[in-house]
């Protein structure tokens, strides 16, 4: 399929747009210098906005790097990035992805930040045969949440991140240092992430049971609920000294406030997603001290950018110096998305052919600022993994720092602290 005959015709009506592959129709007009359009979707607003906090900084830096263009087969291509806000809503993510594909006619689409963004964007790309690269979502909700079939996978959509097996391993590695009772409360929302993390076979329940933990899960809750009393009561009755799960920041803030009000004081609290961001931890005041989560990327990760040669530390420090805000984990992965894009553009045999771009994605072997990206080496079709460790927020001199306290699965990423029990 060639760009010389446009791949898509914008279908009027959201329902048709979101469900129907594009119709081949009109011809794209070319400028004197060929342009590669990159569509980008992330949650700039809404409850997942912490994932996109660094978007402006990363995109500005990437656009500066791409200003000179990217060379492919002796020809220089200008690169245009078109970014849209999913508003933390899966339906909106699908809509803006369809807009990028059908109206803006992007050549490649990228997305990040939980299944609520990644999955609908990937589904639109797959339906319209547009090359797609995503990250910032465990691979199980990405693959199985899109009804992926092992051994078959997808045609146009590729993903790099870690999996639930990695986060479980990192959590168990960290919890093994705690010495507390192995009765643990589980908090899983009724959404794509919660369904994956709480799945009895592929999520946390089975491996935790095998490791000797009694996981207490008083049912899934609805996102943005305002009452966790039943969960807190169940955890207290079972004698839970630990709490884990996967939550959006507003839900954890509600749970943690009500825990204090109702006298529930666990010694270890390890929550995926909600506790990734310094802004969330700071908003909790003193009660942020000692909370723990997975660590996908940090200034201490021993990797460098294939675009700039900057180290993880230099990228993080550059963000803090430019914004006055502490570094945040998605910085590395947002940067890495465009490392992969640049590599793919430079290697594709024919940038007018989407299938050639997909072939270049599949053959990627690139050392990035988040680690190696190599789709020949992955747990399942269309997926490759990046390393994961576990960390704890610890307050020092009035400021919070995310200390890496467990790294057995990725010893090249250095420890920077020791696990402390909550007061």
C-alpha positions, -999 to +999 in steps of 0.1 A: +000+000+000+015+033-010+012+069+001+010+078-036-026+067-032-039+080+001-046+052+026-077+067+041-107+088+036-122+105+066-155+088+074-181+111+089-196+101+122-177+089+152-192+054+151-181+047+116-147+063+122-140+042+152-150+009+138-143+009+100-109+006+083-101+035+060-113+037+024-086+044-002-094+076-020-076+108-028-040+116-035-017+134-010-001+165-022+037+165-017+059+194-007+092+198-023+108+181+006+091+149+017+074+150+051+069+121+076+040+128+099+041+113+134+009+112+154+012+113+192-015+106+218-012+110+256-034+120+285-026+157+289-056+163+311-078+141+334-068+116+362-039+102+341-024+136+334+007+127+356+018+104+328+019+134+304+034+160+328+067+160+309+052+159+274+058+196+265+094+193+275+101+160+257+082+170+225+100+204+223+134+187+227+125+160+201+113+186+176+145+205+180+165+172+174+143+165+143+145+200+129+173+190+106+153+161+093+161+124+091+180+108+063+166+077+046+182+061+015+200+093+007+170+115+010+163+139+038+128+138+053+112+166+073+094+153+104+061+167+117+048+157+151+010+162+157+001+156+194-034+152+208-048+149+243-068+117+251-082+135+282-076+102+301-106+087+284-104+056+262-132+068+239-115+101+234-082+083+228-098+064+199-114+095+185-082+115+184-063+085+170-089+082+142-085+119+136-047+117+133-050+087+110-079+097+088-077+135+087-040+143+094-029+112+075+000+104+098+026+079+087+033+065+121+013+069+153+028+066+189+010+065+222+018+060+259+003+060+294-018+030+305-042+007+285-068+035+285-046+053+260-025+027+244-052+001+236-077+023+217-049+041+198-034+007+188-068-006+178-073+023+155-039+019+140-044-018+135-078-013+118-064+013+094-030-005+088-010+024+102+024+016+118+021+021+156+046+021+185+034+023+221+047+021+257+039+028+293+015-001+297+022-036+310+022-060+281-006-082+293-034-056+293-019-043+260-019-077+243-048-097+259-068-065+265-069-062+227-079-098+222-044-107+210-039-143+200-005-158+210+014-169+180-006-146+158-004-111+174-010-080+153+000-067+119+008-030+125+011-024+162+042-029+184+048-023+221+077-020+245+074-021+283+076-046+311+050-072+321+030-082+352+055-110+358+082-083+362+062-061+385+052-091+407+089-102+408+100-067+418+073-063+445+081-098+460+118-089+459+110-057+479+085-072+503+109-100+512+130-074+530+101-062+551+096-091+576+059-083+580+030-108+580+022-121+546-014-111+546-019-084+520-049-063+509-055-060+472-070-029+455-081-035+419-104-011+399-128-023+373-108-011+344-083-025+319-053-023+343-073-035+373-087-064+354-052-075+343-035-070+377-063-087+395-067-116+370-066-149+390-043-166+365-022-139+348-023-112+375-011-109+411-033-136+429-016-168+416+021-159+421+014-142+454-003-174+467+027-194+454+050-171+473+030-177+505+010-146+506-027-144+516-042-118+492-074-103+505-095-088+476-130-076+487-141-073+450-132-048+424-142-011+429-154+014+404-128+041+394-133+075+411-153+060+439-156+081+470-159+053+496-133+026+504-149+017+538-157-018+528-122-025+516-106-010+547-129-029+569-120-062+552-083-054+554-085-046+591-105-078+598-080-100+580-051-084+597-035-070+566-001-054+573+005-048+536-016-033+507-010-036+470-028-031+437-031-007+408-049+026+411-052+060+395-039+089+418-073+103+429-085+068+440-054+062+461-057+096+477-092+088+487-083+054+500-052+066+519-071+095+536-100+072+546-075+046+560-061+073+583-096+083+594-106+047+600-075+036+619-060+013+592-022+016+594-004-010+572+034-013+574+040-016+536+019+000+508+030-007+473+006+006+446+012+005+408+004+036+387-008+060+414+025+063+433+047+068+403+047+106+404+064+131+427+035+155+424+011+128+438+034+120+467+039+156+475+001+162+475-001+135+503+021+155+526+037+135+554+016+105+545+036+101+512+067+091+532+075+054+528+050+046+500+064+023+473+059+013+437+075-001+406+103+019+390+105+018+352+131+045+348+151+068+369+182+091+367+202+061+381+194+038+352+226+030+333+213+039+298+218+067+273+198+082+244+206+069+209+196+104+197+217+126+219+240+103+239+226+120+270+225+098+301+194+091+320+208+115+347+213+142+321+178+138+307+162+140+342+184+169+353+176+188+321+139+185+327+142+197+363+164+226+353+140+237+325+108+233+345+117+236+382+099+203+388+113+169+399+120+143+373+092+118+366+094+083+352+076+087+319+102+112+307+125+083+297+098+063+279+084+093+260+119+101+248+125+065+239+094+064+217+109+090+195+143+072+196+126+042+181+107+064+156+139+080+144+156+047+140+127+032+121+125+062+097+162+060+090+160+022+082+127+016+064+133+004+029+104+025+015+088+053+036+060+055+011+049+019+021+034+014+055+043-023+054+080-014+050+077+009+080+061-020+100+089-043+089+115-018+101+097-016+135+097-054+138+134-056+131+144-028+156+175-035+177+182-003+195+198+007+228+177+035+242+175+056+273+152+030+289+173+000+278+174-023+247+144-023+224+144-055+203+111-071+191+130-103+181+134-108+218+100-107+236+075-127+257+049-127+229+042-113+194+046-076+189+060-071+224+095-065+238+104-059+275+123-032+293+139-037+328+120-031+361+130-025+397+111-014+428+114+018+448+102+036+479+095+073+484+116+086+512+117+122+526+151+138+530+156+174+540+119+181+533+120+167+497+109+133+485+133+110+466+124+077+450+149+052+463+155+020+444+153-006+471+150-039+451+168-048+419+173-086+418+159-089+383+179-060+369+212-058+390+227-033+365+203-007+379+220+003+412+203+003+446+200+037+461+183+030+494+169+004+518+132-004+524+117+012+555+084+002+572+057+028+574+054+045+607 
